[in-house]
Amino acid sequence: MNYILFDGPSRNNLLPFTFTRPVADIRVGILTIREKWEKFLGCTTTTITEDYLSNKYPMVEMDENVMINASFLPNMELVEIIKNLKQNQAVFEDEDVIAFFSTETQEEVNFDSYEAIEFNSDVIKIEHTWDIFSKNGEALQEDFNLITKGRDSQPLPETVHCINAKNIFIEEGAKVEIAVLNASKGPIYIGKDAEIMEACSIRGPFALCENAIVKMGAKIYGPTTVGPYSTVGGEVNNSVIFGYSNKGHDGYLGSSVLGEWCNLGADTNNSNLKNNYAQVRIWDYNTESFAKTGLQFCGLMMGDHSKCGINTMFNTGTVVGVSANIFGSGFPRNFVPSFSWGGNKGFTTYLTKKAFEVAKIVMARKNIEFTEQDAAILTHVFEDTKTFRRD
């Protein structure tokens, strides 16, 4: 069977992260949503997403296909139902479509003609940006069980002080010395060729993905995920970093999500709790206004390729778009549009020519090419978000 992951109605709720990727390529837990589905299904998947993303994330359609809403994370019960779908069958959670059978000849899908299969069991659903960190602990535990089942961890070094060592898994090539790992509240996963430097204190649930680094003396509270080829230091609490991003210095990051190719300058701090302990409101791209999250703790949402200078201060519930460059004293406003350049004293437009020059240099440091596809995607984002920028 050919499986295709589609963005679904939550796509705009997941901006700015879905400006530059399909919903399926959001990282939550240890793996991306796509990687989870592919492990469960035992095959590769393709994507239905926005037209401007489709060259980089193409769809492969065959005579018979099963379409899966990428906002839903897989579990064994759900996957078994989806694997056994027949023509004119669809899986629903209440009114939300989870998956349905389709054929290449279908020009449109009328669910009134489908046999509805209700899925009433627990399932993790990523509908809003803040779900990425608030549901990260549950997703991390599920991924840990999936990845480590039937496998043996590399031995723990003698210099590492561990609590609940059976809940710690170290992949081949990973390095960890003179650290404290406390897995009593959740698992700790250390990916292939990753490194935890000396004097780090880490509380699970925690995932350090392939080739990622935790710098000396870092304090990390779970549930936290550090994506592949990322670097973290200082203090981190309940945050998700997608990959290829740096928070390499002292400063606090809490209840936050960073996309790829982000960089936080030394002593950058964010607030994740309002002084009056009120519910946090955050920018909503659908309504173009601030919306309630239902959360008391909510920090920084930063899109791909965005960066900030030293001593940057982010207020509670700040959203930073794609390719923004923030610097200077004081708090920038709680919504920084994509391709903004400046800070508390005001912003100008960060032109694509300059942004692309930086992206090429940054990505080359990780031996990854900034392609014409990448440039086309960012150009689309630049044009699509220009109404938010005020020069």
C-alpha positions as CSV (number, residue, x, y, z in Angstrom):
1,M,0.0,0.0,0.0
2,N,1.1,3.6,-0.8
3,Y,0.8,5.9,2.2
4,I,0.6,9.7,1.8
5,L,0.7,12.1,4.7
6,F,-1.4,15.3,4.3
7,D,-1.3,18.6,6.2
8,G,-4.9,18.7,7.3
9,P,-6.8,21.7,8.8
10,S,-4.2,22.3,11.6
11,R,-1.5,23.5,9.1
12,N,-2.1,27.2,9.6
13,N,-2.3,26.7,13.4
14,L,1.3,25.4,13.2
15,L,2.8,28.4,11.5
16,P,5.6,29.6,11.5
17,F,7.0,26.1,11.5
18,T,4.8,25.0,8.6
19,F,5.9,27.9,6.5
20,T,9.0,25.8,5.6
21,R,7.9,22.2,6.0
22,P,4.8,20.0,5.8
23,V,3.1,19.1,9.1
24,A,4.7,15.6,8.8
25,D,8.2,17.0,9.2
26,I,7.6,18.6,12.6
27,R,9.7,17.0,15.3
28,V,8.0,16.1,18.6
29,G,9.4,13.5,20.9
30,I,12.6,12.0,19.4
31,L,11.4,11.5,15.8
32,T,9.6,13.7,13.3
33,I,6.0,12.8,12.7
34,R,6.9,11.3,9.3
35,E,9.7,9.2,10.9
36,K,7.2,7.8,13.4
37,W,4.7,6.8,10.7
38,E,7.4,5.2,8.5
39,K,8.7,3.1,11.4
40,F,5.2,1.9,12.3
41,L,4.2,1.3,8.6
42,G,7.5,-0.2,7.6
43,C,7.7,1.9,4.4
44,T,8.5,5.4,3.1
45,T,5.8,8.0,2.8
46,T,5.2,11.1,0.6
47,T,3.2,14.3,1.2
48,I,0.3,16.4,0.2
49,T,1.2,19.9,1.2
50,E,1.2,23.5,0.0
51,D,2.0,23.9,-3.7
52,Y,5.2,26.0,-3.0
53,L,6.6,23.2,-0.8
54,S,5.7,20.4,-3.2
55,N,9.0,20.5,-5.2
56,K,11.0,19.7,-2.1
57,Y,8.3,17.5,-0.6
58,P,6.7,15.8,-3.5
59,M,3.7,13.4,-3.5
60,V,3.9,10.0,-5.1
61,E,0.4,8.7,-6.0
62,M,-0.4,5.1,-7.1
63,D,-3.5,3.2,-8.1
64,E,-4.5,2.7,-4.5
65,N,-3.4,5.0,-1.6
66,V,-4.1,5.6,2.1
67,M,-4.1,9.3,3.0
68,I,-3.1,10.0,6.7
69,N,-3.7,13.3,8.5
70,A,-0.1,14.2,9.7
71,S,-1.5,15.9,12.8
72,F,-2.1,12.5,14.4
73,L,0.8,10.6,15.8
74,P,0.8,6.8,15.2
75,N,0.2,4.1,17.8
76,M,-0.2,0.4,17.4
77,E,-4.0,0.3,17.6
78,L,-4.4,3.1,15.1
79,V,-1.8,1.7,12.7
80,E,-3.5,-1.7,12.6
81,I,-6.8,0.0,11.6
82,I,-5.1,2.1,8.9
83,K,-3.2,-0.9,7.5
84,N,-6.5,-2.8,7.0
85,L,-8.5,0.1,5.4
86,K,-10.5,-0.9,2.3
87,Q,-11.9,1.1,-0.5
88,N,-14.5,3.7,0.6
89,Q,-13.5,3.4,4.2
90,A,-12.2,6.3,6.4
91,V,-11.1,6.6,10.1
92,F,-12.5,9.5,12.1
93,E,-12.0,10.9,15.6
94,D,-15.2,12.7,16.2
95,E,-15.5,14.9,13.1
96,D,-11.7,14.9,12.3
97,V,-10.5,12.6,9.5
98,I,-7.5,10.6,10.5
99,A,-7.1,8.5,7.4
100,F,-9.0,7.3,4.3
101,F,-8.6,5.0,1.3
102,S,-8.4,6.7,-2.1
103,T,-7.6,5.8,-5.7
104,E,-5.7,7.6,-8.4
105,T,-8.9,8.1,-10.4
106,Q,-10.7,10.0,-7.6
107,E,-10.9,13.7,-8.4
108,E,-12.5,14.5,-5.0
109,V,-13.5,12.7,-1.9
110,N,-17.1,12.7,-0.6
111,F,-17.0,11.3,2.9
112,D,-20.8,10.9,2.9
113,S,-20.2,7.9,0.7
114,Y,-17.5,6.4,2.9
115,E,-17.9,3.8,5.7
116,A,-16.9,5.7,8.8
117,I,-14.7,3.9,11.3
118,E,-14.7,5.7,14.6
119,F,-11.4,5.7,16.6
120,N,-12.2,6.5,20.2
121,S,-8.9,5.4,21.9
122,D,-6.2,7.8,23.1
123,V,-4.0,9.4,20.4
124,I,-1.6,12.3,20.4
125,K,-2.6,15.1,18.1
126,I,-0.5,18.1,17.2
127,E,-3.0,20.9,16.5
128,H,-1.2,24.0,17.7
129,T,2.4,25.2,18.0
130,W,2.4,24.9,21.8
131,D,1.3,21.2,21.5
132,I,4.9,20.5,20.3
133,F,6.4,21.2,23.7
134,S,3.3,20.5,25.9
135,K,2.9,17.0,24.5
136,N,6.6,16.3,24.0
137,G,6.9,14.2,27.1
138,E,4.2,11.7,26.0
139,A,5.6,11.6,22.5
140,L,9.2,11.2,23.7
141,Q,8.2,8.2,25.8
142,E,6.4,6.5,22.9
143,D,9.4,7.1,20.6
144,F,11.8,5.8,23.2
145,N,9.8,2.6,23.5
146,L,9.6,2.2,19.7
147,I,13.3,2.9,19.0
148,T,14.8,0.9,21.9
149,K,12.6,-2.2,21.9
150,G,14.7,-5.4,21.7
151,R,17.9,-3.4,21.6
152,D,20.8,-3.0,24.0
153,S,22.2,0.4,25.0
154,Q,25.9,1.2,24.8
155,P,27.3,0.8,28.3
156,L,27.1,3.9,30.6
157,P,30.6,5.3,31.4
158,E,31.8,4.9,34.9
159,T,32.2,8.7,35.3
160,V,28.4,9.2,34.8
161,H,26.2,9.4,37.8
162,C,22.8,7.8,36.9
163,I,19.4,7.5,38.5
164,N,17.2,4.8,37.0
165,A,19.9,3.6,34.5
166,K,17.5,1.1,32.8
167,N,15.6,4.1,31.5
168,I,18.7,5.5,29.7
169,F,19.7,4.5,26.2
170,I,23.0,5.5,24.5
171,E,23.5,4.9,20.8
172,E,26.7,3.9,19.1
173,G,29.3,6.6,18.9
174,A,27.7,8.8,21.6
175,K,29.9,10.4,24.2
176,V,29.0,11.3,27.8
177,E,31.4,11.8,30.7
178,I,31.2,13.3,34.2
179,A,27.5,14.1,33.9
180,V,24.4,13.5,36.1
181,L,21.5,11.7,34.3
182,N,18.3,11.4,36.2
183,A,15.8,9.2,34.3
184,S,13.4,8.7,37.3
185,K,10.7,10.9,35.7
186,G,11.2,9.8,32.1
187,P,13.6,8.3,29.7
188,I,16.9,9.8,28.5
189,Y,17.9,9.0,24.9
190,I,21.4,9.9,23.6
191,G,21.6,9.6,19.8
192,K,24.3,8.3,17.5
193,D,27.5,10.4,17.7
194,A,25.9,12.9,20.1
195,E,27.9,14.3,23.0
196,I,27.1,15.4,26.5
197,M,30.1,17.3,27.9
198,E,31.3,17.4,31.4
199,A,29.4,18.7,34.4
200,C,26.0,18.6,32.7
201,S,22.8,17.9,34.8
202,I,19.9,16.4,32.9
203,R,16.5,15.3,34.0
204,G,14.3,13.2,31.7
205,P,12.3,12.9,29.6
206,F,15.1,14.0,27.4
207,A,16.3,13.3,23.8
208,L,19.6,14.3,22.3
209,C,19.4,13.4,18.6
210,E,22.1,12.4,16.2
211,N,25.3,14.5,16.3
212,A,23.8,17.0,18.7
213,I,25.8,18.5,21.6
214,V,25.1,19.5,25.2
215,K,27.9,21.9,26.3
216,M,29.6,21.9,29.6
217,G,27.7,22.7,32.8
218,A,24.3,22.8,31.1
219,K,21.1,22.3,33.1
220,I,18.3,20.6,31.3
221,Y,14.8,19.8,32.6
222,G,12.5,17.5,30.6
223,P,10.5,17.0,28.6
224,T,13.1,18.4,26.2
225,T,14.3,17.4,22.8
226,V,17.5,18.6,21.1
227,G,17.3,17.8,17.4
228,P,20.1,16.5,15.2
229,Y,23.2,18.6,14.8
230,S,22.0,21.1,17.3
231,T,24.0,22.6,20.2
232,V,22.6,23.6,23.6
233,G,24.1,25.2,26.7
234,G,22.8,27.1,29.8
235,E,19.4,26.2,31.1
236,V,16.7,24.6,29.1
237,N,13.2,23.5,30.3
238,N,10.5,21.6,28.4
239,S,11.5,22.8,24.9
240,V,11.9,21.3,21.5
241,I,14.6,22.2,19.0
242,F,13.9,20.7,15.6
243,G,17.5,20.4,14.3
244,Y,20.6,22.3,13.1
245,S,20.0,25.1,15.6
246,N,22.2,26.6,18.3
247,K,21.5,27.8,21.9
248,G,25.1,27.3,22.8
249,H,25.5,29.7,25.7
250,D,24.2,30.6,29.1
251,G,20.6,31.9,29.3
252,Y,17.2,30.4,29.8
253,L,14.9,28.7,27.2
254,G,11.7,27.4,28.5
255,S,8.3,26.0,27.2
256,S,9.6,26.9,23.7
257,V,10.1,25.5,20.2
258,L,12.9,26.4,17.8
259,G,12.8,25.5,14.1
260,E,15.9,24.6,12.1
261,W,19.0,26.9,11.5
262,C,18.1,29.1,14.4
263,N,20.8,30.8,16.6
264,L,20.3,32.4,20.0
265,G,23.1,34.8,21.1
266,A,24.8,34.5,24.4
267,D,22.7,35.3,27.5
268,T,19.4,35.2,25.5
269,N,16.5,34.6,27.9
270,N,12.8,34.0,27.4
271,S,9.9,34.3,29.8
272,N,7.5,31.5,29.9
273,L,5.3,32.7,32.7
274,K,3.4,36.1,33.0
275,N,4.0,38.1,36.2
276,N,0.3,37.9,37.0
277,Y,0.3,34.1,36.3
278,A,-2.5,34.6,33.8
279,Q,-3.1,32.4,30.8
280,V,-0.7,33.1,27.9
281,R,-1.9,34.5,24.6
282,I,0.1,34.0,21.5
283,W,-0.1,35.3,17.9
284,D,-2.6,33.4,15.7
285,Y,-1.8,33.6,11.9
286,N,-5.5,32.7,11.1
287,T,-7.1,35.5,12.9
288,E,-4.1,37.9,12.7
289,S,-4.5,38.6,16.4
290,F,-3.5,37.1,19.8
291,A,-5.3,34.0,20.9
292,K,-5.6,32.1,24.2
293,T,-3.4,29.0,24.6
294,G,-5.1,27.7,27.7
295,L,-1.6,27.4,29.2
296,Q,0.1,29.2,32.1
297,F,3.5,28.4,30.7
298,C,4.3,29.2,27.1
299,G,7.6,30.7,25.9
300,L,9.2,31.4,22.5
301,M,8.1,30.0,19.0
302,M,10.9,30.7,16.5
303,G,10.7,29.8,12.8
304,D,13.5,28.4,10.7
305,H,16.6,30.6,9.9
306,S,15.8,33.2,12.6
307,K,18.5,34.5,14.9
308,C,19.0,36.9,17.8
309,G,21.9,38.8,19.2
310,I,23.5,38.6,22.7
311,N,21.4,39.5,25.7
312,T,18.1,39.3,23.8
313,M,15.0,39.2,26.0
314,F,11.8,37.5,24.7
315,N,8.6,38.1,26.5
316,T,6.1,35.4,27.4
317,G,4.4,33.9,24.4
318,T,6.5,35.4,21.7
319,V,6.2,34.3,18.1
320,V,9.1,34.9,15.7
321,G,8.6,34.1,12.0
322,V,11.1,32.8,9.4
323,S,14.4,34.5,8.7
324,A,14.1,37.2,11.3
325,N,17.2,38.9,12.8
326,I,16.6,40.4,16.3
327,F,19.1,42.5,18.3
328,G,19.4,45.4,20.7
329,S,18.2,46.2,24.2
330,G,14.7,45.8,25.6
331,F,12.0,43.4,24.7
332,P,11.0,43.1,21.1
333,R,7.3,42.9,20.5
334,N,5.5,39.5,21.0
335,F,5.1,39.0,17.3
336,V,8.0,39.4,15.0
337,P,7.1,38.8,11.4
338,S,9.2,36.8,9.0
339,F,12.1,38.6,7.4
340,S,12.2,41.3,10.0
341,W,15.5,43.0,11.0
342,G,15.8,45.0,14.3
343,G,14.4,44.9,17.8
344,N,12.7,47.0,20.5
345,K,13.3,50.2,18.7
346,G,11.7,49.0,15.5
347,F,12.1,46.7,12.5
348,T,13.0,47.0,8.8
349,T,12.6,44.4,6.1
350,Y,15.4,41.8,6.0
351,L,15.8,41.4,2.2
352,T,16.0,38.0,0.8
353,K,19.4,38.6,-0.9
354,K,21.0,39.3,2.5
355,A,19.1,36.5,4.2
356,F,20.1,33.9,1.6
357,E,23.8,34.9,1.9
358,V,23.7,34.1,5.6
359,A,21.7,30.9,5.1
360,K,24.3,29.6,2.6
361,I,27.1,30.2,5.0
362,V,25.3,28.7,8.0
363,M,24.2,25.6,6.2
364,A,27.6,25.1,4.6
365,R,29.1,24.8,8.1
366,K,27.0,21.6,8.5
367,N,28.0,20.5,5.0
368,I,24.5,21.1,3.7
369,E,23.8,23.0,0.5
370,F,21.3,25.9,0.4
371,T,19.5,24.9,-2.8
372,E,17.3,26.7,-5.3
373,Q,14.3,24.8,-3.7
374,D,15.2,26.3,-0.4
375,A,15.5,29.8,-1.9
376,A,12.1,29.4,-3.7
377,I,10.4,28.4,-0.5
378,L,11.8,31.3,1.5
379,T,11.0,33.7,-1.3
380,H,7.4,32.5,-1.2
381,V,7.4,33.1,2.6
382,F,8.8,36.5,2.1
383,E,6.0,37.5,-0.3
384,D,3.3,35.8,1.7
385,T,4.2,37.6,5.0
386,K,4.9,41.1,3.7
387,T,1.6,42.4,5.0
388,F,2.8,41.7,8.6
389,R,5.9,43.8,8.2
390,R,5.9,47.5,9.0
391,D,9.0,49.4,7.8
